[in-house]
Amino acid sequence: NRGVPYYEQLSLNGRHHSGYGEARFTIVGNGAVVSGARLVPPTAWKAVARDLWRFSPHRKGHYQLILNDKPLPETIVAPGAKVRPKIPAGNWAAWRGAIYYQAAPSESPAEHAMAFAEGDVGLTFAEVHDVTVIGLTFRHFRLDGISAHSQCRRVVLQNVGSIENGRAGLFVGETSRVEALKCKFTDNRLHNVLVRGRNAVLRADPKLEEPPTFIE
């Protein structure tokens, strides 16, 4: 923990990143933060109308716009909307593959160190077993802070946070089994915890503040 975020994405795949019995593959974070945010280049902002600006990220969907390490308020656009909604000052909206930001009068977003969620997933598990992650927080990723998307067994998250990510804080998919101990999954854009598939299992202690979203 250096006191500042690591701008990284971690991926554990297969037997090379798995443990065996008591000899678990372990990541100890010591309270460090891993961030998916990247600064918006000042020249990327394009004026659309008076005090309305547009920025088009390369990766589409599940956007986040961040200022001073906090997501800015979002104006939700209905799916398939043909007309851009009115956006209050200081808010942003995602419409037709771009982020629109409504600035205050005579303000330019290029004047601020605005960031966006550029990294896809903070920590990805795929076909691993006997893994423990302790004391890490994942923030501001475009999709998920943590994703166990296929055939993961005996994966334990302990004192782990996943906060303010674009889709979900934690995704558990298909046949994966994850145990969350004293974890915090809050303030994520669509789901704090998303579980997909009849054979996906999440055990949490204590129980999560908000029930997971289940999709078959």
Secondary structure, 3 states (H helix, E strand, C coil): CCCCCECCCEEEECHHHCCECCECEEEEEEEEEEECEEECCHHHCEEEECCEEEECCCCCCCCCEEECCEECCECCCCCCCCCCCCCCCCCEEEECCEEEEECCCCCCHHHCCCEEECCCEEEEEECCEEEEEEEEEEECCCCEEEEEEECCEEEEEECCEEECCCCEEEEEECCCEEEEECCEEECCCCEEEEEECCCCEEEEECCCCCCCEEEC
